[in-house]
């Protein structure tokens, strides 16, 4: 089993993240997708600029790779201010957070990724900073303890999380704008890939000029978009792998056949499933007769971690209808069996083979 999944939505390596940074849109006008969110942000940003105030605090939640960090950079650029980036696990003691907050300039943006992993003790400091722009810091302890109040410049906190349910109620209530990011349509992914291919100066003779399902189905970039699992980060990663393959094997020429060859080499099929996805589905179909079966049993059979399967494999299989979660466990659907040509147990122990 490979240690790196090309269709993983998480940033795999620093080089991967640097590649994404180079393709990241800089303004809200360049950002593709999430129309409801971008409309709300455009109104809020314009109002904040007109008043000369810091924008209200924003909480973004949703699966990884959908653009939460990108939106934080865009908001800072639109406000014309500095962006400070950190993560919940990196803030372990009050001094870490106090140091960040006191260095912020007026209307600056503080982005905290994985904010659900911020220690509860540090949340208390954020409450007064977000509402009153001040921090109460305790000096010493016991009978000699003193509390000093440090002023904080008006700033915007942008919190990002993949697990919104783990954020405490008091923290959630202090965000003025809360939004869940959705998976992208193939048409939106095609627009993103077209922009990325242009920035990379890729040779794509069939670069789509139209939008919509026809363009997705008829172009090389559309072939990548259909495999990207609704996630821009995956789309750009696939584009990079295809670009390398086209450069070495096809003199930098990009077409649907080249895309198929490149991604077949990577083990990614037409729906964006990789070998781990297929092993998971085959395990349920062949070992457990289509299910239902418990996640721990599947993980033990595959020799993998149950948490990894639940977070990295199951969401997309559920999204495309190949897997069902029942009270008795995980169960393969007819669509999943048909895709892989697997045997699926039917009523009265009858079996059917979907080719």
VOBA-1610 file (N, C-alpha, C; in pm, whole numbers, padded with zeros to 5 digits, always signed):
BEGIN
Unk+00085-00120+00000Unk+00000+00000+00000Unk+00088+00124+00000Unk+00068+00220-00089Unk+00154+00337-00097Unk+00140+00424+00026Unk+00249+00490+00064Unk+00244+00578+00180Unk+00182+00712+00145Unk+00187+00750+00018Unk+00128+00876-00027Unk+00017+00848-00125Unk-00101+00898-00098Unk-00213+00882-00189Unk-00224+01009-00273Unk-00217+00991-00404Unk-00222+01107-00493Unk-00357+01176-00485Unk-00462+01100-00450Unk-00596+01161-00442Unk-00632+01201-00299Unk-00532+01209-00211Unk-00558+01260-00076Unk-00577+01411-00082Unk-00676+01461-00005Unk-00702+01605-00005Unk-00606+01682+00084Unk-00528+01611+00167Unk-00433+01679+00254Unk-00308+01715+00176Unk-00240+01822+00220Unk-00112+01859+00159Unk-00010+01752+00194Unk+00047+01686+00092Unk+00132+01571+00117Unk+00273+01609+00159Unk+00332+01706+00093Unk+00470+01745+00118Unk+00483+01896+00113Unk+00594+01952+00166Unk+00616+02097+00152Unk+00620+02141+00006Unk+00675+02053-00082Unk+00679+02087-00224Unk+00539+02094-00283Unk+00454+02004-00238Unk+00315+02004-00282Unk+00246+02133-00240Unk+00270+02175-00116Unk+00208+02298-00066Unk+00263+02420-00139Unk+00393+02417-00173Unk+00453+02528-00246Unk+00393+02538-00386Unk+00366+02423-00447Unk+00303+02420-00579Unk+00164+02481-00572Unk+00087+02444-00468Unk-00046+02502-00452Unk-00040+02652-00429Unk+00061+02696-00356Unk+00076+02838-00327Unk+00099+02918-00455Unk+00175+02860-00548Unk+00203+02929-00674Unk+00079+02945-00760Unk-00018+02855-00743Unk-00139+02859-00825Unk-00256+02926-00753Unk-00234+02970-00631Unk-00343+03022-00548Unk-00394+03156-00602Unk-00524+03173-00618Unk-00580+03303-00660Unk-00553+03409-00555Unk-00536+03532-00599Unk-00500+03640-00508Unk-00618+03731-00474Unk-00723+03729-00555Unk-00838+03816-00530Unk-00966+03734-00533Unk-01072+03791-00480Unk-01200+03723-00478Unk-01254+03703-00620Unk-01219+03793-00710Unk-01263+03780-00849Unk-01201+03661-00919Unk-01081+03620-00877Unk-01014+03504-00937Unk-01059+03373-00876Unk-01124+03380-00761Unk-01164+03259-00689Unk-01282+03193-00759Unk-01274+03062-00778Unk-01379+02987-00848Unk-01454+02899-00748Unk-01586+02896-00759Unk-01667+02810-00675Unk-01717+02879-00549Unk-01793+02805-00467Unk-01850+02855-00342Unk-01921+02989-00361Unk-02018+02998-00454Unk-02078+03128-00487Unk-02147+03196-00370Unk-02216+03120-00285Unk-02285+03182-00171Unk-02185+03247-00076Unk-02075+03179-00051Unk-01973+03233+00040Unk-01905+03355-00021Unk-01867+03348-00147Unk-01796+03461-00208Unk-01884+03585-00215Unk-02015+03567-00235Unk-02104+03683-00237Unk-02110+03748-00100Unk-02122+03666+00006Unk-02124+03722+00141Unk-01992+03791+00174Unk-01882+03730+00134Unk-01752+03789+00164Unk-01732+03920+00089Unk-01778+03927-00036Unk-01759+04050-00114Unk-01833+04166-00050Unk-01954+04140+00001Unk-02032+04245+00067Unk-01964+04287+00198Unk-01923+04189+00277Unk-01861+04219+00406Unk-01729+04292+00388Unk-01648+04249+00290Unk-01520+04315+00265Unk-01540+04460+00220Unk-01635+04482+00129Unk-01659+04618+00080Unk-01706+04709+00193Unk-01797+04659+00276Unk-01847+04739+00388Unk-01735+04770+00486Unk-01647+04674+00513Unk-01536+04696+00607Unk-01438+04799+00552Unk-01410+04790+00421Unk-01319+04888+00361Unk-01377+05028+00364Unk-01506+05041+00338Unk-01569+05173+00339Unk-01565+05236+00477Unk-01582+05153+00580Unk-01580+05205+00718Unk-01440+05214+00775Unk-01342+05152+00707Unk-01205+05152+00759Unk-01190+05067+00883Unk-01272+04964+00895Unk-01269+04877+01012Unk-01215+04739+00976Unk-01179+04663+01079Unk-01143+04523+01059Unk-01268+04444+01023Unk-01254+04349+00935Unk-01368+04265+00898Unk-01406+04176+01015Unk-01533+04137+01022Unk-01575+04050+01131Unk-01509+03913+01118Unk-01505+03840+01230Unk-01436+03712+01235Unk-01511+03607+01153Unk-01434+03515+01091Unk-01489+03418+00997Unk-01450+03278+01039Unk-01546+03186+01039Unk-01520+03044+01064Unk-01555+02966+00938Unk-01455+02895+00883Unk-01474+02814+00763Unk-01456+02667+00801Unk-01553+02586+00764Unk-01540+02444+00796Unk-01579+02360+00676Unk-01521+02242+00667Unk-01545+02153+00556Unk-01426+02062+00535Unk-01435+01967+00442Unk-01326+01874+00416Unk-01198+01946+00374Unk-01082+01882+00390Unk-00956+01946+00350Unk-00947+01964+00200Unk-00869+02064+00158Unk-00841+02084+00017Unk-00942+02167-00058Unk-01040+02227+00011Unk-01145+02300-00059Unk-01121+02451-00066Unk-01012+02500-00005Unk-00979+02641-00023Unk-00991+02729+00100Unk-00990+02672+00220Unk-01001+02754+00340Unk-00879+02844+00357Unk-00760+02788+00340Unk-00638+02869+00351Unk-00631+02972+00238Unk-00672+02934+00119Unk-00674+03026+00006Unk-00764+03146+00035Unk-00880+03121+00092Unk-00972+03231+00125Unk-00912+03324+00229Unk-00837+03270+00324Unk-00772+03355+00424Unk-00673+03450+00357Unk-00594+03399+00261Unk-00500+03485+00188Unk-00574+03590+00107Unk-00685+03549+00045Unk-00762+03644-00037Unk-00820+03755+00049Unk-00874+03721+00165Unk-00932+03823+00253Unk-00826+03924+00296Unk-00708+03875+00332Unk-00600+03967+00370Unk-00560+04056+00253Unk-00551+03997+00133Unk-00515+04077+00015Unk-00621+04182-00015Unk-00748+04143-00006Unk-00858+04237-00033Unk-00861+04350+00069Unk-00823+04319+00193Unk-00821+04422+00297Unk-00693+04505+00291Unk-00593+04459+00214Unk-00467+04531+00206Unk-00387+04524+00333Unk-00398+04413+00406Unk-00330+04399+00534Unk-00245+04272+00535Unk-00179+04249+00648Unk-00088+04137+00663Unk-00163+04014+00715Unk-00122+03897+00668Unk-00180+03771+00712Unk-00079+03696+00798Unk-00121+03655+00916Unk-00041+03569+01004Unk-00105+03433+01008Unk-00027+03329+00977Unk-00081+03193+00967Unk-00023+03106+01077Unk-00111+03033+01146Unk-00068+02936+01247Unk-00169+02823+01249Unk-00151+02729+01340Unk-00241+02615+01351Unk-00267+02585+01498Unk-00385+02529+01526Unk-00422+02499+01663Unk-00319+02416+01737Unk-00267+02307+01679Unk-00168+02225+01751Unk-00037+02298+01781Unk-00007+02405+01706Unk+00119+02478+01727Unk+00111+02572+01847Unk-00010+02601+01893Unk-00029+02693+02006Unk-00053+02609+02131Unk+00048+02594+02213Unk+00039+02504+02328Unk+00033+02577+02463Unk+00079+02701+02466Unk+00078+02775+02592Unk+00033+02919+02567Unk-00017+02987+02671Unk-00070+03123+02651Unk+00028+03218+02585Unk+00156+03204+02616Unk+00255+03295+02558Unk+00260+03288+02407Unk+00234+03168+02351Unk+00234+03154+02205Unk+00127+03242+02142Unk+00006+03236+02199Unk-00106+03313+02143Unk-00093+03462+02173Unk-00051+03496+02295Unk-00037+03636+02332Unk+00066+03704+02242Unk+00175+03634+02213Unk+00278+03691+02126Unk+00225+03722+01987Unk+00143+03631+01932Unk+00085+03654+01800Unk-00011+03772+01801Unk-00099+03777+01901Unk-00203+03880+01905Unk-00146+04019+01925Unk-00045+04032+02010Unk+00009+04165+02039Unk+00093+04220+01924Unk+00135+04134+01831Unk+00213+04181+01716Unk+00126+04224+01599Unk-00003+04195+01605Unk-00092+04229+01495Unk-00109+04380+01482Unk-00112+04427+01357Unk-00138+04567+01328Unk-00288+04586+01300Unk-00337+04711+01301Unk-00480+04734+01278Unk-00530+04668+01150Unk-00640+04595+01160Unk-00711+04528+01051Unk-00635+04408+00994Unk-00528+04365+01061Unk-00457+04245+01017Unk-00546+04122+01028Unk-00506+04015+00960Unk-00581+03889+00961Unk-00497+03782+01027Unk-00556+03713+01125Unk-00493+03598+01191Unk-00568+03473+01148Unk-00497+03381+01084Unk-00557+03257+01036Unk-00511+03142+01124Unk-00605+03072+01187Unk-00574+02955+01270Unk-00635+02833+01204Unk-00550+02749+01147Unk-00596+02624+01087Unk-00616+02521+01199Unk-00703+02425+01174Unk-00737+02322+01274Unk-00769+02386+01409Unk-00854+02485+01405Unk-00884+02561+01526Unk-00954+02475+01631Unk-01012+02363+01589Unk-01078+02274+01686Unk-00977+02207+01779Unk-00849+02211+01743Unk-00744+02152+01827Unk-00676+02255+01917Unk-00731+02373+01921Unk-00678+02477+02011Unk-00713+02440+02155Unk-00615+02440+02248Unk-00645+02406+02388Unk-00751+02498+02447Unk-00835+02442+02532Unk-00945+02520+02593Unk-00891+02640+02669Unk-00778+02625+02737Unk-00722+02736+02815Unk-00689+02854+02726Unk-00646+02826+02602Unk-00612+02936+02511Unk-00736+03000+02451Unk-00845+02926+02444Unk-00969+02985+02394Unk-01012+03103+02481Unk-00989+03093+02612Unk-01029+03201+02702Unk-00961+03333+02666Unk-00836+03324+02622Unk-00766+03446+02580Unk-00825+03502+02451Unk-00868+03413+02364Unk-00924+03458+02238Unk-01058+03528+02256Unk-01137+03487+02353Unk-01270+03545+02371Unk-01262+03697+02386Unk-01180+03743+02481Unk-01171+03888+02505Unk-01100+03958+02390Unk-01005+03889+02326Unk-00935+03950+02212Unk-01030+03971+02095Unk-01118+03874+02070Unk-01210+03883+01957Unk-01319+03986+01982Unk-01364+03997+02105Unk-01478+04087+02134Unk-01435+04227+02175Unk-01335+04236+02264Unk-01299+04365+02324Unk-01160+04413+02283Unk-01089+04334+02203Unk-00954+04368+02159Unk-00862+04397+02278Unk-00862+04303+02370Unk-00770+04311+02485Unk-00747+04170+02537Unk-00636+04152+02609Unk-00603+04024+02668Unk-00568+04045+02815Unk-00627+03966+02901Unk-00594+03968+03043Unk-00493+03857+03071Unk-00372+03897+03109Unk-00263+03802+03131Unk-00230+03798+03279Unk-00227+03677+03334Unk-00195+03661+03476Unk-00045+03648+03494Unk+00009+03728+03588Unk+00151+03726+03620Unk+00171+03658+03754Unk+00263+03563+03761Unk+00290+03486+03882Unk+00167+03405+03921Unk+00166+03356+04043Unk+00054+03277+04093Unk+00046+03291+04244Unk-00060+03238+04303Unk-00079+03244+04447Unk-00111+03384+04495Unk-00064+03418+04616Unk-00098+03546+04676Unk-00031+03664+04605Unk+00072+03635+04525Unk+00141+03742+04454Unk+00091+03756+04310Unk-00012+03683+04276Unk-00062+03685+04138Unk-00120+03822+04103Unk-00089+03867+03985Unk-00144+03993+03934Unk-00191+03971+03791Unk-00290+04047+03752Unk-00341+04040+03616Unk-00320+04173+03547Unk-00257+04167+03430Unk-00238+04289+03352Unk-00319+04276+03223Unk-00368+04389+03176Unk-00448+04392+03053Unk-00364+04449+02939Unk-00351+04369+02834Unk-00275+04411+02716Unk-00371+04446+02604Unk-00356+04563+02544Unk-00444+04599+02431Unk-00404+04523+02305Unk-00503+04495+02222Unk-00482+04429+02094Unk-00545+04516+01986Unk-00474+04533+01876Unk-00528+04611+01764Unk-00649+04539+01704Unk-00749+04612+01655Unk-00863+04547+01589Unk-00815+04456+01476Unk-00854+04331+01480Unk-00806+04234+01382Unk-00921+04142+01341Unk-00894+04061+01240Unk-00990+03961+01193Unk-00934+03823+01217Unk-01007+03740+01289Unk-00967+03601+01309Unk-01041+03514+01208Unk-00966+03435+01134Unk-01026+03336+01044Unk-00989+03198+01097Unk-01088+03124+01139Unk-01066+02989+01187Unk-01106+02889+01081Unk-01027+02783+01065Unk-01057+02677+00969Unk-01056+02544+01041Unk-01151+02459+01007Unk-01158+02329+01071Unk-01223+02228+00978Unk-01181+02104+00991Unk-01247+01994+00920Unk-01348+01924+01010Unk-01353+01964+01137Unk-01443+01899+01233Unk-01512+02006+01317Unk-01612+02069+01258Unk-01680+02181+01322Unk-01748+02140+01452Unk-01788+02013+01463Unk-01856+01968+01584Unk-01770+01970+01708Unk-01637+01977+01690Unk-01547+01978+01805Unk-01518+02119+01856Unk-01570+02221+01789Unk-01551+02359+01835Unk-01655+02389+01943Unk-01609+02447+02052Unk-01701+02475+02164Unk-01804+02581+02125Unk-01918+02576+02191Unk-02025+02672+02165Unk-01983+02816+02185Unk-01915+02849+02298Unk-01872+02988+02319Unk-01778+03039+02209Unk-01690+02951+02159Unk-01600+02993+02052Unk-01677+03016+01923Unk-01765+02923+01888Unk-01841+02935+01764Unk-01926+03063+01764Unk-01982+03099+01878Unk-02073+03215+01884Unk-02001+03347+01861Unk-01870+03348+01871Unk-01795+03473+01855Unk-01755+03501+01710Unk-01787+03410+01621Unk-01762+03433+01479Unk-01884+03497+01415Unk-01862+03607+01346Unk-01973+03676+01282Unk-02019+03610+01155Unk-01928+03539+01087Unk-01959+03475+00960Unk-01912+03331+00966Unk-02005+03238+00956Unk-01973+03095+00960Unk-02025+03030+00833Unk-01939+02951+00767Unk-01981+02892+00641Unk-01915+02756+00621Unk-01992+02663+00566Unk-01941+02531+00532Unk-01906+02527+00384Unk-01783+02487+00353Unk-01740+02476+00213Unk-01786+02343+00156Unk-01839+02349+00034Unk-01892+02230-00033Unk-01792+02179-00136Unk-01808+02050-00173Unk-01727+01996-00282Unk-01760+02070-00412Unk-01663+02079-00501Unk-01676+02155-00625Unk-01736+02070-00735Unk-01811+02135-00823Unk-01861+02065-00942Unk-01745+02045-01040Unk-01764+01953-01134Unk-01660+01929-01233Unk-01638+02053-01321Unk-01745+02128-01347Unk-01731+02250-01427Unk-01642+02353-01355Unk-01660+02367-01223Unk-01576+02460-01146Unk-01431+02411-01142Unk-01414+02279-01126Unk-01279+02224-01126Unk-01210+02246-01261Unk-01288+02236-01368Unk-01232+02261-01502Unk-01185+02405-01513Unk-01261+02500-01460Unk-01219+02641-01462Unk-01089+02660-01384Unk-01079+02594-01268Unk-00957+02602-01187Unk-00838+02544-01262Unk-00858+02428-01324Unk-00749+02363-01398Unk-00707+02443-01521Unk-00804+02505-01587Unk-00772+02589-01703Unk-00682+02705-01661Unk-00715+02768-01549Unk-00631+02877-01497Unk-00493+02825-01458Unk-00489+02710-01389Unk-00361+02654-01345Unk-00274+02616-01464Unk-00334+02554-01565Unk-00259+02515-01684Unk-00202+02637-01755Unk-00277+02747-01757Unk-00227+02870-01816Unk-00108+02926-01740Unk-00116+02923-01606Unk-00004+02972-01525Unk+00120+02885-01543Unk+00099+02756-01566Unk+00212+02664-01585Unk+00259+02658-01729Unk+00193+02735-01817Unk+00228+02739-01960Unk+00228+02600-02022Unk+00122+02524-01991Unk+00110+02389-02045Unk+00053+02392-02186Unk+00095+02297-02268Unk+00050+02287-02406Unk-00071+02195-02413Unk-00191+02255-02411Unk-00315+02177-02418Unk-00394+02223-02540Unk-00376+02157-02655Unk-00443+02201-02777Unk-00595+02203-02765Unk-00652+02115-02683Unk-00797+02110-02671Unk-00845+02184-02548Unk-00772+02287-02506Unk-00812+02367-02391Unk-00954+02416-02413Unk-01047+02388-02319Unk-01187+02422-02343Unk-01211+02572-02347Unk-01295+02611-02441Unk-01336+02751-02448Unk-01477+02768-02395Unk-01550+02656-02386Unk-01685+02660-02331Unk-01682+02614-02187Unk-01795+02629-02121Unk-01808+02580-01985Unk-01923+02481-01979Unk-01931+02411-01865Unk-02040+02316-01848Unk-01997+02174-01874Unk-02095+02081-01876Unk-02065+01939-01884Unk-02002+01900-02018Unk-02037+01968-02127Unk-01978+01935-02257Unk-01828+01958-02256Unk-01786+02071-02198Unk-01644+02101-02192Unk-01571+02003-02102Unk-01633+01964-01992Unk-01570+01869-01901Unk-01544+01738-01971Unk-01640+01691-02048Unk-01629+01559-02109Unk-01542+01555-02232Unk-01506+01669-02291Unk-01439+01669-02420Unk-01295+01714-02416Unk-01240+01745-02302Unk-01105+01800-02296Unk-01016+01719-02203Unk-00884+01739-02220Unk-00787+01673-02132Unk-00803+01722-01988Unk-00822+01852-01972Unk-00840+01905-01837Unk-00971+01856-01777Unk-01072+01837-01861Unk-01197+01780-01812Unk-01179+01639-01762Unk-01090+01563-01826Unk-01062+01427-01781Unk-00997+01428-01643Unk-00916+01530-01617Unk-00857+01544-01483Unk-00963+01586-01383Unk-01048+01682-01421Unk-01152+01731-01331Unk-01245+01620-01285Unk-01275+01526-01375Unk-01368+01419-01340Unk-01308+01320-01241Unk-01176+01325-01222Unk-01108+01235-01129Unk-01068+01303-00999Unk-01098+01431-00984Unk-01043+01510-00875Unk-01125+01506-00747Unk-01230+01425-00742Unk-01310+01404-00620Unk-01366+01534-00563Unk-01397+01629-00653Unk-01459+01754-00609Unk-01368+01846-00531Unk-01234+01825-00540Unk-01140+01896-00453Unk-01031+01966-00536Unk-01021+02099-00527Unk-00920+02170-00607Unk-00777+02125-00581Unk-00744+02095-00455Unk-00607+02054-00425Unk-00571+01925-00498Unk-00666+01830-00503Unk-00642+01706-00575Unk-00631+01734-00724Unk-00716+01822-00776Unk-00713+01855-00919Unk-00576+01910-00958Unk-00522+02002-00880Unk-00391+02059-00912Unk-00279+01957-00897Unk-00294+01865-00800Unk-00192+01761-00785Unk-00193+01666-00905Unk-00312+01627-00949Unk-00321+01543-01068Unk-00266+01615-01190Unk-00292+01744-01200Unk-00240+01822-01312Unk-00088+01819-01313Unk-00027+01828-01197Unk+00119+01825-01190Unk+00173+01690-01237Unk+00108+01580-01195Unk+00154+01448-01236Unk+00136+01429-01387Unk+00025+01477-01440Unk+00001+01466-01584Unk+00101+01551-01661Unk+00132+01670-01609Unk+00229+01756-01676Unk+00365+01687-01687Unk+00410+01622-01578Unk+00538+01551-01581Unk+00537+01438-01684Unk+00427+01363-01685Unk+00417+01249-01778Unk+00416+01299-01923Unk+00339+01404-01949Unk+00331+01458-02085Unk+00467+01511-02130Unk+00541+01573-02039Unk+00672+01628-02075Unk+00770+01518-02113Unk+00772+01407-02037Unk+00871+01302-02057Unk+00831+01208-02171Unk+00703+01174-02179Unk+00661+01071-02274Unk+00597+01126-02402Unk+00545+01249-02400Unk+00468+01297-02516Unk+00506+01439-02558Unk+00629+01479-02531Unk+00678+01608-02580Unk+00588+01724-02540Unk+00543+01720-02415Unk+00462+01828-02357Unk+00323+01842-02418Unk+00277+01744-02492Unk+00144+01750-02551Unk+00042+01691-02453Unk-00065+01766-02432Unk-00167+01722-02336Unk-00298+01697-02409Unk-00349+01575-02397Unk-00479+01540-02454Unk-00542+01432-02366Unk-00671+01399-02388Unk-00736+01300-02300Unk-00664+01165-02294Unk-00607+01121-02405Unk-00536+00992-02404Unk-00413+00998-02314Unk-00342+01109-02317Unk-00225+01125-02231Unk-00267+01127-02084Unk-00378+01195-02055Unk-00429+01197-01918Unk-00462+01057-01870Unk-00529+00979-01955Unk-00563+00841-01918Unk-00438+00759-01889Unk-00337+00772-01974Unk-00213+00697-01955Unk-00144+00737-01824Unk-00135+00868-01801Unk-00064+00918-01683Unk-00132+00874-01554Unk-00265+00886-01550Unk-00335+00854-01426Unk-00355+00704-01409Unk-00354+00629-01517Unk-00354+00484-01505Unk-00223+00438-01440Unk-00115+00504-01474Unk+00014+00474-01411Unk+00011+00503-01262Unk-00065+00606-01223Unk-00077+00642-01082Unk-00181+00558-01009Unk-00254+00472-01084Unk-00355+00388-01021Unk-00487+00457-00995Unk-00511+00571-01063Unk-00635+00647-01044Unk-00727+00618-01161Unk-00848+00567-01132Unk-00939+00531-01240Unk-01026+00648-01283Unk-01123+00622-01369Unk-01203+00729-01430Unk-01288+00805-01330Unk-01317+00745-01214Unk-01397+00813-01112Unk-01313+00871-00999Unk-01181+00859-01011Unk-01094+00913-00907Unk-01066+00816-00795Unk-01098+00688-00812Unk-01067+00588-00709Unk-00924+00540-00727Unk-00854+00518-00616Unk-00719+00462-00625Unk-00719+00320-00570Unk-00601+00260-00557Unk-00592+00120-00518Unk-00648+00096-00378Unk-00627+00190-00286Unk-00680+00172-00150Unk-00832+00171-00151Unk-00893+00258-00230Unk-01040+00258-00242Unk-01089+00124-00294Unk-01023+00073-00396Unk-01066-00053-00456Unk-01044-00171-00362Unk-00933-00169-00287Unk-00909-00275-00189Unk-01018-00274-00082Unk-01057-00154-00040Unk-01161-00141+00062Unk-01293-00201+00011Unk-01331-00165-00112Unk-01456-00216-00167Unk-01450-00367-00189Unk-01337-00416-00239Unk-01324-00560-00263Unk-01327-00638-00132Unk-01269-00581-00028Unk-01269-00648+00102Unk-01411-00670+00151Unk-01494-00566+00142Unk-01633-00580+00187Unk-01708-00678+00099Unk-01683-00673-00033Unk-01757-00759-00126Unk-01716-00905-00116Unk-01586-00932-00112Unk-01538-01068-00122Unk-01522-01137+00013Unk-01472-01065+00112Unk-01450-01126+00243Unk-01577-01126+00327Unk-01654-01018+00317Unk-01773-01005+00403Unk-01902-01008+00322Unk-01896-01060+00199Unk-02013-01082+00115Unk-02099-00957+00098Unk-02035-00844+00086Unk-02106-00718+00063Unk-02149-00645+00188Unk-02129-00707+00305Unk-02168-00644+00431Unk-02310-00676+00471Unk-02356-00615+00580Unk-02287-00513+00660Unk-02175-00570+00745Unk-02073-00488+00767Unk-01957-00528+00845Unk-01905-00406+00920Unk-01850-00430+01038Unk-01796-00321+01118Unk-01667-00265+01060Unk-01642-00137+01083Unk-01522-00072+01031Unk-01395-00136+01087Unk-01396-00172+01215Unk-01277-00231+01276Unk-01241-00363+01208Unk-01342-00439+01170Unk-01316-00566+01103Unk-01252-00544+00966Unk-01302-00446+00891Unk-01244-00415+00760Unk-01100-00367+00777Unk-01077-00280+00877Unk-00943-00227+00900Unk-00846-00339+00937Unk-00890-00433+01019Unk-00803-00544+01057Unk-00771-00632+00937Unk-00868-00653+00851Unk-00847-00736+00732Unk-00748-00670+00637Unk-00757-00538+00622Unk-00668-00466+00531Unk-00533-00434+00594Unk-00524-00452+00728Unk-00402-00415+00797Unk-00380-00266+00802Unk-00488-00191+00808Unk-00480-00045+00810Unk-00548+00008+00935Unk-00535+00137+00957Unk-00593+00202+01073Unk-00738+00240+01046Unk-00828+00211+01140Unk-00970+00238+01121Unk-00995+00388+01103Unk-00924+00472+01178Unk-00941+00616+01165Unk-00902+00667+01028Unk-00794+00608+00971Unk-00752+00648+00837Unk-00857+00613+00733Unk-00914+00493+00745Unk-01017+00452+00650Unk-01141+00541+00663Unk-01178+00574+00785Unk-01298+00655+00807Unk-01282+00796+00755Unk-01163+00854+00769Unk-01142+00994+00730Unk-01094+01010+00587Unk-01015+00913+00536Unk-00951+00931+00407Unk-01015+00851+00294Unk-01087+00743+00326Unk-01142+00657+00222Unk-01294+00668+00214Unk-01360+00654+00326Unk-01506+00644+00325Unk-01581+00768+00275Unk-01538+00891+00307Unk-01619+01007+00266Unk-01650+01011+00117Unk-01552+00986+00032Unk-01577+00993-00111Unk-01663+00876-00159Unk-01640+00757-00104Unk-01721+00641-00141Unk-01867+00662-00102Unk-01889+00727+00011Unk-02026+00761+00052Unk-02085+00866-00040Unk-02003+00964-00077Unk-02050+01075-00162Unk-02098+01026-00298Unk-02026+00930-00357Unk-02063+00882-00491Unk-02157+00762-00485Unk-02198+00720-00364Unk-02298+00615-00352Unk-02246+00474-00367Unk-02115+00453-00346Unk-02059+00318-00355Unk-02063+00246-00221Unk-02086+00320-00113Unk-02083+00264+00022Unk-02202+00317+00101Unk-02257+00233+00185Unk-02367+00274+00273Unk-02329+00245+00418Unk-02362+00339+00506Unk-02343+00317+00650Unk-02478+00281+00710Unk-02486+00163+00768Unk-02608+00120+00833Unk-02582+00100+00982Unk-02688+00074+01057Unk-02670+00051+01199Unk-02590-00076+01226Unk-02589-00167+01130Unk-02515-00292+01148Unk-02371-00282+01097Unk-02340-00176+01022Unk-02204-00160+00972Unk-02200-00108+00831Unk-02085-00122+00767Unk-02065-00073+00630Unk-02116-00175+00531Unk-02179-00126+00424Unk-02235-00216+00324Unk-02207-00162+00184Unk-02166-00253+00096Unk-02142-00217-00043Unk-02275-00197-00115Unk-02283-00095-00199Unk-02406-00071-00275Unk-02397-00137-00412Unk-02510-00143-00480Unk-02512-00200-00614Unk-02422-00122-00709Unk-02422+00012-00696Unk-02338+00095-00783Unk-02190+00064-00762Unk-02149+00045-00636Unk-02010+00012-00608Unk-01971-00123-00666Unk-02061-00221-00656Unk-02034-00353-00712Unk-02025-00346-00864Unk-02114-00270-00926Unk-02113-00259-01072Unk-01984-00196-01121Unk-01934-00096-01049Unk-01814-00026-01093Unk-01694-00119-01100Unk-01682-00210-01004Unk-01566-00297-00998Unk-01594-00439-01048Unk-01717-00466-01091Unk-01753-00599-01137Unk-01744-00703-01026Unk-01791-00667-00908Unk-01780-00753-00791Unk-01911-00826-00766Unk-01902-00937-00696Unk-02022-01012-00658Unk-02086-00946-00536Unk-02216-00930-00543Unk-02291-00865-00436Unk-02399-00958-00388Unk-02405-00982-00257Unk-02506-01070-00202Unk-02643-01004-00207Unk-02742-01081-00257Unk-02878-01030-00263Unk-02965-01106-00165Unk-03094-01079-00168Unk-03187-01146-00076Unk-03186-01296-00101Unk-03217-01375+00003Unk-03224-01521-00003Unk-03091-01582-00049Unk-02982-01512-00012Unk-02847-01562-00042Unk-02820-01578-00192Unk-02901-01513-00275Unk-02876-01515-00419Unk-02762-01420-00451Unk-02677-01459-00546Unk-02568-01373-00585Unk-02584-01328-00728Unk-02539-01205-00755Unk-02543-01154-00891Unk-02409-01092-00924Unk-02366-01107-01046Unk-02239-01049-01091Unk-02269-00933-01184Unk-02217-00814-01144Unk-02237-00695-01227Unk-02111-00671-01306Unk-02118-00683-01437Unk-02001-00667-01523Unk-01991-00524-01570
//
